[in-house]
């Protein structure tokens, strides 16, 4: 029945909106974790093994944050375009195009803003 499909759509939209509401709290928590790690690193004397473990933890938190930021960006694109959901099939295709474009942009490799690639290689290899 059509009502079942409508209920599914409403449930999915509710899940998407709940994701958005919870994302800001999660982002804040991850930013606080990163800040804690930076401050700890600033004051700690670490040996090689400890540095490795520390970098591994920092990388995990940063990766989790990047995934969250990506999803938040895609949600924002969706939210800005969601009126197209109710305006017909062709408009839904435009909505999907916008969402896929935003997702594709997040797949692009990060470009350094302050360090040259050679400088980073030298830091790691020295």
Secondary structure, DSSP 4 states (H G I P E B T S, - for coil): -HHHHHHHHHHHHHHHHHHHHHHHHHHHHHHHHHHHHHHHHHH----HHHHHHHHHHHHHHHHHHHHHHHHHHHHHHHHHHGGGGGS-HHHHHHHHHHHHHHHHHHHSPP--SSS-HHHHHHHHH-
